[in-house]
Amino acid sequence: MHGQREARLDRQKSMYPQPSQGPSFLLRCISPVFFNFPLQYLGELENIWVDRTVNYKPWRMFITNLQKDWENSITPATVLLTANVGLLAIQSIDTGHADRSMAQIASYISTFLSLGNIILCTVLARQHRLDAHMTAESAATYLDRRTRMRGGLEIVAVSFSLPSALFLWGMGAFYVAIAWVCLAGTSFWTRLLSGSIFFITTLFVCFIVVFDLWSAQSTLPTTPRLLERILSSRTIMREAFGSCFRSLRTRRSGRTILCVGRRNKRRGTDVEMIC
């Protein structure tokens, strides 16, 4: 109700006090391998599944976008698979020896990743059809079952990000295969021109990928926060050791004054003690 402490002011926030828990350490470690797609999907799922209730309209939009991504990913993966098969069919590359070249190995890896992408997109699109999530009750049942599993929504986020990650890694492997064909055993001008374009393109791609990974780490504690925690813990330890040292000095000085007072009492002199 309005005015009460339990009133929900935002659909993405819980009306109960929740401890601030970020992604697990394992997800933080493997997320860069998946180009940080799991962290992105996990954030969207946590905004949808709040207090064990489903925000149905954002959930339907989320599933619709996933369906479009999976359907649109099948066509490029098929093209990439065809390109790898065509590359491996070139006689100058497939020499028939048991020892395969770097271009062939990279093309094999790209082929398997493309096949994995096609299979996962087909399976996931079949499992998450729109008619299977037509009601909020079915969506709540699905998310409730997933949260009760070990790993919870993090496993769901990783499974949703697998097709895109496999496709990008497949593209990277095919990129390496083409670069090896252009640079290995070719003429000077071929190496110079192809190598310069290869270097510039690789630099741009690495810059964008690293920048995206760095910007997506906003959910993790930053370096100044970590330094703040370390410095605060050092300050607390320093104060604790200082208080212990001061208490020891006070006890020792009290014992010394007591001993001097006893000696002067034996001599019959008056001692004035200042505390």
C-alpha positions in Angstrom: 0.0 0.0 0.0 1.1 3.6 -0.5 3.0 5.0 2.4 3.9 1.7 3.9 7.4 0.4 4.2 6.7 -2.6 2.0 5.4 -0.5 -0.9 7.0 -1.4 -4.3 8.2 1.9 -5.8 10.1 0.2 -8.7 9.4 -3.0 -10.4 13.1 -3.8 -10.7 13.7 -3.5 -6.9 12.8 -5.7 -4.1 10.5 -4.4 -1.4 12.4 -6.5 1.2 15.9 -5.6 2.4 18.2 -7.7 0.4 22.0 -8.1 0.9 24.0 -6.8 -2.0 25.3 -9.9 -3.7 27.1 -9.7 -7.1 27.9 -12.5 -9.5 29.8 -15.4 -8.2 33.6 -15.7 -8.5 33.3 -18.5 -11.0 31.0 -16.5 -13.3 33.3 -13.5 -13.1 36.2 -15.7 -14.2 34.5 -17.3 -17.2 32.4 -14.3 -18.3 35.3 -12.7 -20.3 35.6 -16.0 -22.3 31.9 -15.5 -23.3 32.5 -11.8 -24.1 30.6 -10.8 -20.9 27.3 -12.0 -22.3 26.5 -14.0 -19.1 26.8 -10.8 -17.0 24.5 -9.0 -19.3 21.9 -11.7 -19.4 22.1 -12.2 -15.6 21.4 -8.5 -15.0 18.3 -8.6 -17.2 17.1 -11.8 -15.5 17.5 -10.3 -12.1 15.5 -7.3 -13.1 12.7 -9.6 -14.4 12.6 -12.1 -11.5 12.1 -9.9 -8.4 10.8 -11.3 -5.1 9.9 -14.6 -6.9 7.5 -12.7 -9.1 7.8 -12.2 -12.9 7.6 -8.9 -14.7 5.8 -10.4 -17.6 6.1 -7.6 -20.2 10.0 -7.3 -19.8 10.1 -11.1 -19.8 8.2 -11.4 -23.1 10.4 -8.7 -24.7 13.5 -10.6 -23.4 12.4 -13.9 -24.9 11.4 -12.2 -28.1 14.9 -10.6 -28.5 16.6 -13.9 -27.7 14.5 -15.7 -30.3 15.5 -13.1 -32.9 19.2 -13.3 -31.9 19.2 -17.1 -32.2 17.4 -17.1 -35.5 19.6 -14.4 -36.9 22.7 -16.2 -35.7 22.0 -19.4 -37.7 22.4 -17.8 -41.1 25.9 -16.3 -40.5 27.0 -19.6 -38.8 25.9 -21.5 -41.9 27.8 -19.1 -44.1 30.9 -19.5 -41.9 30.5 -23.3 -42.1 30.4 -23.1 -45.9 33.4 -20.9 -46.0 35.4 -23.3 -43.8 34.5 -26.2 -46.0 35.5 -24.3 -49.1 38.8 -23.3 -47.5 39.6 -26.9 -46.6 38.8 -28.1 -50.1 41.5 -26.0 -51.7 44.2 -28.3 -53.0 47.1 -26.0 -52.1 46.0 -26.1 -48.4 44.9 -29.7 -48.2 48.2 -31.4 -49.2 47.1 -34.8 -47.9 49.9 -35.1 -45.3 49.1 -36.3 -41.8 50.6 -33.1 -40.3 48.1 -30.4 -40.8 49.0 -26.8 -41.2 47.9 -24.0 -38.8 45.3 -22.8 -41.3 43.7 -26.3 -41.5 43.7 -26.6 -37.7 42.1 -23.2 -37.2 39.5 -24.0 -39.9 38.7 -27.3 -38.2 38.1 -25.4 -34.9 36.0 -22.9 -36.7 33.9 -25.6 -38.3 33.2 -27.3 -35.0 32.3 -24.0 -33.3 29.9 -23.2 -36.2 28.2 -26.5 -36.0 27.9 -26.1 -32.2 26.3 -22.7 -32.8 23.7 -24.0 -35.2 22.8 -26.9 -32.9 22.5 -24.8 -29.8 20.4 -22.1 -31.6 18.0 -24.8 -32.9 17.7 -26.5 -29.4 17.3 -23.2 -27.5 14.8 -21.7 -30.0 12.8 -25.0 -29.7 12.8 -24.9 -25.9 12.0 -21.2 -25.5 9.2 -20.8 -28.0 7.0 -17.8 -27.5 3.9 -20.0 -27.1 5.6 -21.8 -24.1 5.8 -18.5 -22.2 2.4 -17.0 -23.1 1.3 -16.5 -19.5 3.1 -15.1 -16.5 2.4 -18.3 -14.6 4.4 -20.4 -17.0 7.2 -17.9 -17.0 7.2 -17.9 -13.2 7.3 -21.7 -13.1 10.2 -21.8 -15.5 12.3 -19.2 -13.5 11.4 -20.8 -10.2 12.6 -24.2 -11.4 15.8 -22.7 -12.6 16.5 -20.7 -9.4 16.1 -23.9 -7.3 18.9 -25.5 -9.3 22.5 -25.2 -8.3 23.9 -22.1 -9.8 20.4 -20.6 -10.3 20.0 -17.8 -12.8 23.8 -17.8 -13.6 23.5 -21.2 -15.3 20.6 -19.8 -17.4 22.6 -16.7 -18.3 25.6 -18.9 -19.4 23.3 -21.2 -21.5 21.7 -18.2 -23.2 25.2 -16.7 -24.1 26.6 -19.9 -25.5 25.5 -19.5 -29.2 26.8 -16.0 -29.5 30.1 -16.9 -27.8 30.6 -20.0 -30.1 29.9 -17.9 -33.2 32.4 -15.2 -32.2 35.1 -17.7 -31.4 34.4 -19.5 -34.7 34.8 -16.2 -36.5 38.1 -15.7 -34.7 39.4 -19.1 -35.7 38.5 -18.5 -39.3 40.2 -15.1 -39.1 43.4 -16.9 -37.9 43.1 -19.5 -40.7 42.8 -16.8 -43.4 45.7 -14.8 -41.9 47.9 -17.9 -42.0 47.0 -18.6 -45.6 47.9 -15.1 -46.6 51.1 -14.8 -44.5 52.7 -18.3 -44.5 54.9 -19.0 -47.5 53.9 -16.0 -49.7 55.8 -13.3 -51.3 57.2 -10.1 -49.6 54.5 -7.8 -51.0 51.7 -10.2 -50.1 53.0 -10.4 -46.6 53.5 -6.6 -46.4 50.0 -5.6 -47.6 48.1 -8.4 -46.0 50.1 -8.2 -42.8 49.5 -4.5 -42.4 45.8 -4.8 -43.0 45.7 -7.8 -40.7 47.6 -5.9 -37.9 45.3 -2.8 -38.2 42.1 -4.9 -38.2 43.3 -6.9 -35.2 44.2 -3.8 -33.3 40.8 -2.3 -33.8 39.0 -5.5 -32.9 41.1 -6.0 -29.7 40.5 -2.4 -28.7 36.7 -2.7 -29.1 36.6 -6.1 -27.3 38.9 -5.0 -24.4 36.9 -1.7 -24.0 33.6 -3.6 -23.9 35.0 -6.1 -21.4 36.3 -3.3 -19.2 33.1 -1.3 -19.4 31.0 -4.4 -18.5 32.9 -4.9 -15.3 30.9 -2.1 -13.6 29.2 -4.8 -11.4 32.6 -5.8 -9.9 34.3 -3.8 -7.2 36.6 -1.2 -8.7 40.2 -0.7 -7.8 39.6 2.4 -5.6 37.0 0.5 -3.6 39.4 -2.4 -3.1 42.2 0.1 -2.0 39.7 1.7 0.3 38.9 -1.6 1.9 42.6 -2.5 2.3 43.4 0.9 3.8 40.5 0.7 6.2 41.4 -2.7 7.4 45.0 -1.6 7.9 43.7 1.4 9.9 41.6 -0.8 12.1 44.5 -3.2 12.7 46.8 -0.2 13.5 44.3 1.2 16.0 43.9 -2.2 17.7 47.6 -2.7 18.0 48.0 0.9 19.3 45.3 0.4 22.0 46.9 -2.8 23.1 50.4 -1.1 23.3 49.0 1.8 25.3 47.3 -0.5 27.7 50.6 -2.4 28.3 52.5 0.8 28.8 49.8 2.0 31.3 50.1 -1.3 33.3 53.9 -1.1 33.3 53.9 2.5 34.5 51.4 1.7 37.2 53.6 -1.1 38.5 56.7 1.2 38.5 54.9 3.9 40.6 53.6 1.3 43.0 57.1 -0.1 43.5 58.6 3.4 44.1 55.8 4.2 46.6 56.6 1.1 48.6 60.3 1.9 48.7 59.7 5.4 49.9 57.2 4.2 52.5 59.9 1.9 54.0 62.2 4.9 54.2 59.5 6.9 56.0 59.1 9.6 53.4 55.9 10.9 51.9 55.2 10.3 48.3 52.9 12.5 46.2 51.5 10.5 43.3 50.1 12.3 40.3 47.7 10.4 38.1 
